[in-house]
Amino acid sequence: MIEIDKEKCAACCGCVDHCPVAAISVIDDEVVVDSDICMECLICTKVCPLGLPHWVD
């Protein structure tokens, strides 16, 4: 499962824009990952300028 450190996230939407299945969205100025939609491609981990999305078992 992908998690994003919400305290450090600047909500730049880089991960939102690059997610191929639209599993990442911004709700109330907070980036949220829908784990039911996420296909775990890890693109978000590569495009985030702060390196915040990360894999959690």
C-alpha positions as CSV (number, residue, x, y, z in Angstrom):
1,M,0.0,0.0,0.0
2,I,1.2,3.5,-0.8
3,E,1.2,6.1,1.9
4,I,2.1,9.8,1.7
5,D,3.4,11.8,4.7
6,K,0.6,14.3,4.9
7,E,2.5,16.6,7.4
8,K,5.3,17.2,4.8
9,C,3.2,17.1,1.6
10,A,2.9,20.5,-0.2
11,A,-0.1,19.3,-2.3
12,C,1.8,20.1,-5.5
13,C,-0.3,17.4,-7.2
14,G,2.6,15.9,-9.1
15,C,1.6,12.4,-7.9
16,V,-2.1,13.2,-8.7
17,D,-1.3,14.3,-12.2
18,H,0.9,11.2,-13.0
19,C,-1.2,8.4,-11.4
20,P,-2.4,6.3,-14.4
21,V,-5.6,5.1,-12.6
22,A,-6.5,8.3,-10.7
23,A,-6.1,6.6,-7.3
24,I,-4.6,9.8,-5.8
25,S,-6.7,12.9,-5.2
26,V,-6.7,16.1,-3.1
27,I,-9.5,16.3,-0.6
28,D,-9.7,19.4,1.7
29,D,-6.1,20.3,0.8
30,E,-4.8,16.8,1.7
31,V,-3.5,14.2,-0.7
32,V,-5.3,10.9,-0.4
33,V,-4.5,7.5,-1.9
34,D,-7.5,5.2,-2.7
35,S,-6.0,1.8,-2.0
36,D,-8.9,0.1,-3.7
37,I,-8.0,1.8,-7.0
38,C,-4.2,2.0,-6.6
39,M,-2.4,-0.6,-8.8
40,E,0.9,-0.1,-6.9
41,C,2.9,1.0,-10.0
42,L,5.0,3.3,-7.8
43,I,5.0,6.1,-10.3
44,C,4.0,8.5,-7.5
45,T,7.2,7.6,-5.6
46,K,9.3,8.7,-8.6
47,V,7.6,11.9,-9.5
48,C,7.2,13.5,-6.1
49,P,9.8,16.3,-5.7
50,L,9.9,15.6,-1.9
51,G,9.9,11.8,-2.2
52,L,7.0,11.5,0.2
53,P,4.9,8.6,-1.3
54,H,6.3,5.3,0.0
55,W,5.4,1.7,0.1
56,V,4.1,0.2,3.4
57,D,3.4,-3.5,4.0
